[in-house]
Amino acid sequence: MAEPLVLFETRRSDGGHGVAFATLNAAPSLNALSLEMADSLLARLRAWRDDPSIVCVVLQGAGERAFCAGGDIVALYEWLTAVDFAAVERYFIQEYTLDYYLHCFPKPVLCWGHGIVMGGGLGLLVASSHRIVTESSRLATPEVSIGLYPDVGASWFLPRMPRRTGLFVGLTGIPMNAGDAIFASLADFFLPNAEREDTYDRLLSLAWSDLPRANHRALSRLLRTSRDQHAAPESNLRTHFDLVNDITDCDSVEEIRVALQSRGEREPWLQRPAQTLAAGSPTSTRVLFEIYRRASRLSLKEAFALELGLTMQFAQHPDFREGIRARLIDKDNRPRWSPATLADVTDGYVEEHFASPWPASQHPFKGW
C-alpha cells in the first residue's frame, strides 16, 4: 500500500502539549501540491485549530531536494487538455483556501522551507507564521514561464516586498536564496539543514501555554537565538537593490525588458532574469504588471478573491496550457505564445483577465 501523500504526526512536549507535524510526502515530484494533499492538509488544520491540546504546527517536505516545488502542474495540464474547467476550479479553490487559512491560522505554524520552494510552495511558506529557510533554499515565482502569473497570495506579498523588488522577482522568476528571502520578508529565520531535528526537539522543551499569542512569542524567542549563531547567505536583492529599482522604474513591461537587456550586457547577474522575461508569456507579464499596480492596496482576502478569478481566466486563455506543454510535458522549451509579442497584447486583452467569472454574490470566497 502506498504511503499517504501527507504524513501527520503529533509529538508531545515535556509539559504534555501537542506539536503537530504535517509532512508533504511526494518527494519524486518535489512535493508538488496535489488536490488530495490540499484536501488532507486543510481538513487536518481545521481539526488542529479546534483541538486545545495542539499548540503549534510544523509544516515540512519529505526528501532533501524540496519543501514544495509548486502546484500539481501535470494534473492541471490533463484537466486543461480535457477542457475540464470544473476540475481546475476545484483545485484552485482548495489551494487558495488552504493558503488563506494558513495566513489566518491562530496557532503558530513553523514552516521549514528547505530546497526548492516555488510557486504554490512559496505560497505555503509565506502564509506560515514562522518561516525558516536554509542554505539549500531556492525560492522563485516562475509562473510567467508557463503562461500563468505568480499567484497563491503573490498579488498580496509581491507589492509588499522592498520598493519594486517584488515586481522584478515576479517578472523574471529569478531564484532567491535564504538571504534574499529574509530581506524580502518572505521568510523570518535562517537555520542550517543539519539543525532541523534539533530544532524540533527544542520545540518539545518549550514552556507552551494554552494561549496562542503567548505561544507565538515563545516560538519567536526560541528561533531568534539562531540569529547570532548562523548567518544567512548574502542577499543578491539587497546587493543589487538600487539596480533593480532603476530597471523597474518604468511605465510598461516593454520598457523594463529593454532596460534589463541593456543593463544585462554589463551586469552578469541580470543576464538570466533578462532571458526569462524575454522568453515568458507576453500576456502573463502584461497582466502581472497590471496586478502589481492594482493590488498594493488590497486586503489579503481581496487579493485571494482577485487571484481566483484571474486564474480561471488564464485557464480559459491559451498560454497557460501551452506553457505547461512546452516547459514540463514535451519539454521542447518552444512555447507558441498567443499573442506572440508584447506589442500584440492589447489593453483590452489584459482587461479580459480581470473580469470575474462570477457575480459578487456567487464568488466562491464570498463567505470568508
C-alpha positions as CSV (number, residue, x, y, z in Angstrom):
1,M,0.0,0.0,0.0
2,A,1.3,3.4,-1.0
3,E,2.2,5.9,1.8
4,P,-0.2,8.9,2.3
5,L,0.7,12.0,0.3
6,V,0.8,13.9,3.6
7,L,2.1,12.4,6.8
8,F,0.7,13.6,10.1
9,E,2.2,13.1,13.5
10,T,1.7,14.6,16.9
11,R,4.7,14.8,19.3
12,R,4.2,15.7,23.0
13,S,6.2,18.4,24.7
14,D,7.7,18.0,28.2
15,G,4.6,19.7,29.5
16,G,2.2,17.4,27.6
17,H,1.2,19.9,24.9
18,G,1.0,18.6,21.3
19,V,3.2,19.8,18.5
20,A,1.6,18.7,15.2
21,F,3.7,17.8,12.2
22,A,2.5,17.7,8.6
23,T,5.0,16.4,6.0
24,L,4.4,16.7,2.3
25,N,5.3,13.2,1.2
26,A,5.7,13.3,-2.6
27,A,9.5,13.6,-2.9
28,P,9.7,12.2,-6.5
29,S,7.5,15.2,-7.7
30,L,9.4,17.6,-5.4
31,N,6.3,17.6,-3.1
32,A,4.2,19.3,-5.7
33,L,0.8,20.1,-4.1
34,S,-2.0,17.9,-5.4
35,L,-5.7,18.3,-4.8
36,E,-5.6,15.3,-2.5
37,M,-2.8,16.9,-0.5
38,A,-4.6,20.2,-0.2
39,D,-7.8,18.5,0.9
40,S,-5.9,16.5,3.5
41,L,-3.9,19.5,4.9
42,L,-7.0,21.7,5.1
43,A,-9.0,19.1,7.0
44,R,-6.2,18.4,9.5
45,L,-5.5,22.1,10.1
46,R,-9.2,22.6,10.9
47,A,-9.0,19.8,13.4
48,W,-5.8,21.1,15.0
49,R,-7.3,24.6,15.3
50,D,-10.1,23.2,17.4
51,D,-8.0,20.8,19.4
52,P,-6.9,22.6,22.6
53,S,-4.1,20.2,23.2
54,I,-2.3,21.3,19.9
55,V,-0.2,24.4,20.5
56,C,2.0,24.5,17.4
57,V,2.0,23.1,13.8
58,V,5.2,22.2,11.8
59,L,4.9,22.1,8.0
60,Q,7.7,20.4,6.1
61,G,8.6,18.5,3.0
62,A,10.0,15.0,2.5
63,G,13.3,14.4,0.9
64,E,16.4,16.5,0.5
65,R,15.6,18.4,-2.7
66,A,12.5,20.4,-2.0
67,F,9.9,21.7,0.5
68,C,7.4,22.1,-2.3
69,A,8.1,22.9,-6.0
70,G,4.6,24.3,-6.6
71,G,1.2,23.1,-7.7
72,D,0.3,19.8,-9.4
73,I,1.0,21.1,-12.9
74,V,0.7,17.6,-14.5
75,A,-2.9,17.2,-13.2
76,L,-3.7,20.8,-14.3
77,Y,-2.5,20.0,-17.8
78,E,-4.7,17.0,-18.0
79,W,-7.7,18.9,-16.9
80,L,-7.0,21.8,-19.3
81,T,-6.5,19.4,-22.2
82,A,-9.8,17.7,-21.4
83,V,-11.4,21.2,-21.1
84,D,-12.4,20.3,-17.6
85,F,-12.6,23.7,-16.1
86,A,-14.7,22.5,-13.2
87,A,-11.7,20.4,-12.0
88,V,-9.4,23.3,-12.5
89,E,-11.7,25.5,-10.4
90,R,-11.9,22.8,-7.6
91,Y,-8.2,22.6,-7.5
92,F,-7.5,26.3,-7.2
93,I,-10.4,27.0,-4.8
94,Q,-8.9,24.4,-2.4
95,E,-5.3,25.5,-2.9
96,Y,-6.2,29.2,-2.3
97,T,-8.5,28.3,0.7
98,L,-5.6,26.3,2.2
99,D,-3.2,29.2,1.9
100,Y,-5.7,31.8,3.1
101,Y,-6.5,29.5,6.1
102,L,-2.7,29.3,6.9
103,H,-2.4,33.1,6.8
104,C,-5.2,33.3,9.3
105,F,-4.4,30.3,11.5
106,P,-4.5,31.4,15.2
107,K,-1.8,29.0,16.4
108,P,1.9,29.3,15.4
109,V,2.9,27.5,12.2
110,L,6.6,26.8,11.7
111,C,7.4,26.1,8.0
112,W,10.8,24.5,7.2
113,G,11.4,25.9,3.7
114,H,14.5,23.9,2.6
115,G,15.5,23.2,-1.0
116,I,13.1,24.2,-3.9
117,V,10.3,26.5,-2.7
118,M,8.5,27.7,-5.8
119,G,5.0,28.8,-6.8
120,G,2.5,27.1,-4.6
121,G,5.3,26.1,-2.2
122,L,6.2,29.7,-1.7
123,G,2.6,30.4,-1.1
124,L,2.6,27.9,1.8
125,L,5.9,29.2,3.2
126,V,4.8,32.9,3.1
127,A,1.4,32.0,4.7
128,S,3.1,30.4,7.8
129,S,3.7,32.5,10.9
130,H,7.3,31.4,11.4
131,R,9.2,30.8,8.1
132,I,12.6,29.1,8.2
133,V,15.0,29.0,5.2
134,T,18.3,27.1,4.9
135,E,21.5,27.1,2.9
136,S,19.7,24.9,0.3
137,S,16.6,27.1,-0.1
138,R,15.9,28.3,-3.6
139,L,12.7,30.4,-3.8
140,A,11.1,31.6,-7.0
141,T,7.9,32.7,-8.7
142,P,8.5,31.2,-12.2
143,E,4.9,31.3,-13.4
144,V,5.3,33.7,-16.4
145,S,7.4,30.9,-18.0
146,I,4.4,28.6,-18.1
147,G,1.9,31.2,-19.2
148,L,0.4,31.9,-15.8
149,Y,1.3,34.6,-13.2
150,P,2.6,34.5,-9.6
151,D,-0.5,33.5,-7.5
152,V,-1.4,31.8,-4.2
153,G,-1.2,35.1,-2.4
154,A,1.6,36.6,-4.5
155,S,-0.6,39.5,-5.6
156,W,-0.5,40.4,-1.8
157,F,3.1,39.7,-0.9
158,L,5.0,40.9,-4.1
159,P,3.8,44.5,-3.7
160,R,4.9,44.4,-0.1
161,M,8.5,43.5,-0.8
162,P,11.0,46.4,-0.6
163,R,10.3,49.0,-3.2
164,R,9.9,47.3,-6.6
165,T,11.8,44.1,-5.9
166,G,8.5,42.2,-5.9
167,L,7.8,43.3,-9.5
168,F,11.3,42.3,-10.5
169,V,11.0,38.9,-8.9
170,G,7.6,38.3,-10.4
171,L,8.5,39.3,-13.9
172,T,11.8,37.5,-14.1
173,G,11.3,34.4,-11.9
174,I,14.8,34.9,-10.5
175,P,15.9,32.3,-7.9
176,M,16.3,33.7,-4.4
177,N,18.5,32.3,-1.7
178,A,17.8,32.4,2.0
179,G,19.3,35.9,2.4
180,D,17.0,37.2,-0.3
181,A,14.0,35.6,1.3
182,I,14.7,37.2,4.6
183,F,15.5,40.6,3.0
184,A,12.2,40.4,1.1
185,S,10.2,39.4,4.1
186,L,9.3,36.1,2.6
187,A,11.0,34.3,5.5
188,D,12.0,35.1,9.0
189,F,14.8,32.9,10.2
190,F,17.9,31.1,8.8
191,L,19.0,27.7,10.1
192,P,21.3,25.1,8.6
193,N,19.6,21.9,7.3
194,A,21.5,19.9,9.7
195,E,19.7,21.5,12.7
196,R,16.2,20.6,11.7
197,E,15.7,17.7,14.1
198,D,17.5,19.5,16.9
199,T,15.1,22.5,16.3
200,Y,12.1,20.2,16.6
201,D,13.5,18.7,19.8
202,R,13.8,22.2,21.2
203,L,10.1,22.8,20.4
204,L,9.2,19.9,22.7
205,S,11.1,21.5,25.6
206,L,9.4,24.9,25.4
207,A,7.0,26.0,28.1
208,W,3.9,26.1,25.9
209,S,0.8,27.9,27.1
210,D,-2.9,27.5,26.4
211,L,-2.9,31.0,24.8
212,P,-2.0,31.1,21.1
213,R,-0.5,34.7,21.4
214,A,1.9,33.6,24.1
215,N,2.9,30.6,22.1
216,H,3.7,32.8,19.1
217,R,6.0,34.8,21.3
218,A,7.6,31.7,22.8
219,L,8.4,30.2,19.4
220,S,9.8,33.5,18.1
221,R,12.1,33.8,21.1
222,L,13.4,30.3,20.5
223,L,14.1,30.9,16.8
224,R,15.7,34.3,17.4
225,T,18.6,32.5,19.3
226,S,19.8,31.3,15.9
227,R,20.5,34.8,14.6
228,D,23.7,35.2,16.5
229,Q,24.8,31.6,15.7
230,H,24.1,31.3,11.9
231,A,24.4,34.0,9.2
232,A,22.3,33.7,6.1
233,P,23.9,33.9,2.7
234,E,24.4,37.4,1.2
235,S,21.3,38.7,-0.4
236,N,21.6,39.4,-4.1
237,L,18.4,41.5,-4.0
238,R,19.9,43.7,-1.2
239,T,23.3,44.0,-3.1
240,H,21.6,45.0,-6.3
241,F,18.7,46.9,-4.7
242,D,19.3,50.2,-6.5
243,L,19.9,48.5,-9.8
244,V,16.7,46.5,-9.5
245,N,14.7,49.7,-8.7
246,D,16.3,51.6,-11.6
247,I,15.4,48.9,-14.0
248,T,11.8,48.6,-12.9
249,D,11.1,52.3,-12.6
250,C,9.2,52.1,-15.9
251,D,5.7,52.6,-17.2
252,S,5.5,49.3,-19.1
253,V,6.8,45.8,-19.3
254,E,8.4,46.6,-22.7
255,E,10.5,49.4,-21.1
256,I,11.6,47.0,-18.3
257,R,12.5,44.4,-20.8
258,V,14.7,46.9,-22.8
259,A,16.3,48.1,-19.6
260,L,17.1,44.6,-18.5
261,Q,18.7,43.7,-21.8
262,S,20.7,46.9,-21.8
263,R,22.0,46.6,-18.3
264,G,22.4,42.8,-18.6
265,E,25.2,43.4,-21.1
266,R,27.3,44.9,-18.3
267,E,25.8,43.1,-15.3
268,P,26.2,39.3,-15.4
269,W,23.7,38.9,-12.6
270,L,21.0,40.3,-14.8
271,Q,21.5,38.0,-17.8
272,R,19.3,35.2,-16.6
273,P,16.4,37.4,-15.5
274,A,16.6,39.2,-18.9
275,Q,16.4,35.9,-20.7
276,T,13.5,34.7,-18.6
277,L,11.4,37.9,-19.1
278,A,12.1,37.8,-22.8
279,A,11.0,34.2,-23.1
280,G,8.0,34.4,-20.9
281,S,4.4,34.7,-21.9
282,P,3.8,38.3,-23.1
283,T,0.2,38.1,-21.7
284,S,1.4,36.8,-18.4
285,T,4.0,39.7,-18.0
286,R,1.5,42.3,-19.1
287,V,-1.2,41.0,-16.7
288,L,1.3,40.7,-13.8
289,F,2.4,44.3,-14.4
290,E,-1.2,45.4,-14.0
291,I,-1.8,43.2,-11.0
292,Y,1.2,44.8,-9.3
293,R,-0.2,48.2,-10.0
294,R,-3.7,47.4,-8.7
295,A,-3.1,45.0,-5.8
296,S,-0.9,47.1,-3.4
297,R,-4.0,48.4,-1.5
298,L,-5.9,45.1,-1.5
299,S,-6.5,43.2,1.7
300,L,-5.4,39.6,1.9
301,K,-9.0,38.4,1.3
302,E,-9.4,40.7,-1.7
303,A,-6.1,39.6,-3.1
304,F,-7.1,35.9,-3.0
305,A,-10.5,36.6,-4.4
306,L,-8.9,38.6,-7.3
307,E,-6.5,35.8,-8.0
308,L,-9.1,33.1,-8.2
309,G,-10.9,35.0,-11.0
310,L,-7.7,35.8,-12.7
311,T,-6.5,32.2,-12.6
312,M,-9.8,30.9,-14.1
313,Q,-9.4,33.4,-16.9
314,F,-5.9,32.2,-17.5
315,A,-7.2,28.6,-17.6
316,Q,-9.6,29.6,-20.5
317,H,-6.9,31.5,-22.5
318,P,-4.3,29.6,-24.5
319,D,-1.0,30.4,-22.9
320,F,-1.3,28.5,-19.6
321,R,-1.8,25.1,-21.3
322,E,0.8,25.9,-23.9
323,G,3.4,27.0,-21.4
324,I,2.9,23.7,-19.4
325,R,3.2,21.7,-22.5
326,A,6.4,23.4,-23.7
327,R,8.2,23.6,-20.3
328,L,7.0,20.5,-18.5
329,I,5.3,18.0,-20.8
330,D,7.0,17.9,-24.2
331,K,9.9,19.9,-22.7
332,D,10.8,21.4,-26.1
333,N,11.1,24.9,-24.5
334,R,9.5,26.4,-27.5
335,P,6.1,27.7,-26.3
336,R,3.9,29.3,-29.0
337,W,2.5,32.2,-27.1
338,S,-0.7,33.8,-28.3
339,P,-0.4,36.8,-28.7
340,A,3.2,36.3,-29.6
341,T,4.7,39.6,-28.6
342,L,4.2,42.3,-26.0
343,A,3.1,44.7,-28.8
344,D,0.3,42.3,-29.7
345,V,-1.1,42.2,-26.2
346,T,-3.8,45.0,-26.1
347,D,-5.1,46.8,-23.1
348,G,-8.5,45.2,-23.8
349,Y,-7.0,41.7,-23.8
350,V,-5.3,42.4,-20.4
351,E,-8.6,43.7,-19.0
352,E,-10.4,40.4,-20.1
353,H,-8.3,38.6,-17.5
354,F,-9.7,40.8,-14.7
355,A,-13.3,40.0,-15.5
356,S,-14.6,37.8,-12.6
357,P,-16.3,34.6,-13.8
358,W,-18.9,35.0,-11.0
359,P,-21.2,37.8,-9.8
360,A,-20.0,39.1,-6.4
361,S,-22.9,37.3,-4.7
362,Q,-21.7,33.9,-6.1
363,H,-18.0,34.2,-5.7
364,P,-16.6,31.0,-4.1
365,F,-14.9,33.1,-1.4
366,K,-17.8,35.4,-0.5
367,G,-18.3,33.6,2.9
368,W,-14.7,34.2,4.1
